[in-house]
Amino acid sequence: MCGTGSDHSHSHGTLSDAEKALADLRNDLTEVLGLINKLEYQKAVISGSDFPAVGEVVHTLEHLLEDEKEHAAILIELIAEIDVAQREKFEGNGDEDEHEHGHEHGHEHAAHGHAH
């Protein structure tokens, strides 16, 4: 988001280096999360199978899943390091009860074009 009079050093329609990095990291996170879903599905299917190496395959998939979940956590940390607004969402900044208390701050999701 670029506002007039802001301190952004880029022009409208172009991304800053930080925005490009964030886009790449978010794409990486999407891919890692997709792989986690795929591995979870494969593990469930294979664990119900009957062949000699099923235990070894499931065990290996469990290790791969742990690795990918660690990669997802690292990517989330990197994104939060660059994107202050995203980091604030993780830190909670006192708004964690927002959904339970009827949006005290006047922040309605519908105003942003999305609803739950």
Secondary structure per residue as TSV (DSSP state, phi and psi in degrees):
chain	resnum	aa	ss	phi	psi
A	1	M	-	360.0	125.8
A	2	C	-	-115.4	121.1
A	3	G	-	-104.1	150.3
A	4	T	T	-67.9	141.6
A	5	G	T	81.2	7.6
A	6	S	-	-82.8	171.2
A	7	D	S	-89.1	9.9
A	8	H	-	-65.8	135.7
A	9	S	-	-95.5	13.3
A	10	H	S	-117.4	156.9
A	11	S	-	-88.5	165.3
A	12	H	T	-61.1	139.5
A	13	G	T	91.1	-7.4
A	14	T	S	-121.9	152.7
A	15	L	-	-98.7	143.2
A	16	S	-	-73.5	168.9
A	17	D	H	-60.0	-39.4
A	18	A	H	-65.1	-41.0
A	19	E	H	-65.6	-38.1
A	20	K	H	-64.9	-43.4
A	21	A	H	-62.3	-43.1
A	22	L	H	-61.3	-43.3
A	23	A	H	-61.1	-43.9
A	24	D	H	-63.5	-44.8
A	25	L	H	-64.9	-39.3
A	26	R	H	-67.3	-37.6
A	27	N	H	-63.8	-42.1
A	28	D	H	-60.3	-44.1
A	29	L	H	-61.6	-41.8
A	30	T	H	-58.7	-44.6
A	31	E	H	-65.3	-41.6
A	32	V	H	-65.4	-43.6
A	33	L	H	-63.5	-37.7
A	34	G	H	-62.9	-40.7
A	35	L	H	-66.0	-39.0
A	36	I	H	-59.6	-46.5
A	37	N	H	-59.7	-43.7
A	38	K	H	-63.0	-45.7
A	39	L	H	-66.1	-38.2
A	40	E	H	-60.9	-44.2
A	41	Y	H	-63.1	-47.6
A	42	Q	H	-60.3	-42.2
A	43	K	H	-60.9	-43.9
A	44	A	H	-62.5	-43.9
A	45	V	H	-67.5	-47.8
A	46	I	H	-68.6	-35.4
A	47	S	H	-64.2	-22.7
A	48	G	T	-91.2	3.7
A	49	S	-	-88.5	168.2
A	50	D	-	-129.8	94.6
A	51	F	S	-150.8	158.8
A	52	P	T	-54.6	-38.1
A	53	A	T	-97.1	15.0
A	54	V	H	-56.8	-42.5
A	55	G	H	-62.1	-43.1
A	56	E	H	-66.5	-40.7
A	57	V	H	-65.5	-45.4
A	58	V	H	-63.5	-41.6
A	59	H	H	-60.2	-44.0
A	60	T	H	-65.1	-41.4
A	61	L	H	-61.5	-38.0
A	62	E	H	-61.8	-40.7
A	63	H	H	-66.0	-42.0
A	64	L	H	-61.9	-40.7
A	65	L	H	-61.7	-44.4
A	66	E	H	-60.9	-42.7
A	67	D	H	-61.2	-45.6
A	68	E	H	-67.6	-36.2
A	69	K	H	-66.0	-36.3
A	70	E	H	-65.0	-41.4
A	71	H	H	-61.5	-41.1
A	72	A	H	-62.2	-43.1
A	73	A	H	-63.1	-40.9
A	74	I	H	-63.6	-44.5
A	75	L	H	-62.5	-40.9
A	76	I	H	-62.0	-41.5
A	77	E	H	-63.4	-41.4
A	78	L	H	-64.3	-42.9
A	79	I	H	-61.1	-44.7
A	80	A	H	-66.2	-28.8
A	81	E	H	-68.6	-34.5
A	82	I	H	-87.5	-40.7
A	83	D	-	-99.5	101.1
A	84	V	H	-61.0	-42.5
A	85	A	H	-61.9	-39.4
A	86	Q	H	-67.1	-43.0
A	87	R	H	-59.4	-41.1
A	88	E	H	-61.5	-31.8
A	89	K	H	-65.7	-35.9
A	90	F	H	-75.8	-33.9
A	91	E	H	-75.3	-18.3
A	92	G	-	84.9	-32.4
A	93	N	T	29.1	40.3
A	94	G	T	81.8	-2.0
A	95	D	-	-99.9	10.8
A	96	E	T	-64.2	-20.4
A	97	D	T	-93.5	8.1
A	98	E	T	-53.7	-46.0
A	99	H	T	-71.1	-30.5
A	100	E	T	-79.2	-23.7
A	101	H	T	-111.8	24.6
A	102	G	T	68.3	36.0
A	103	H	-	58.5	64.2
A	104	E	T	-53.7	-30.8
A	105	H	T	-88.1	12.1
A	106	G	S	71.7	17.1
A	107	H	-	-93.9	106.5
A	108	E	-	-105.3	131.0
A	109	H	G	-63.2	-32.7
A	110	A	G	-62.2	-27.7
A	111	A	G	-66.9	-19.5
A	112	H	G	-98.2	4.8
A	113	G	T	87.0	15.1
A	114	H	-	-143.3	151.9
A	115	A	-	-132.5	161.8
A	116	H	-	-98.0	360.0
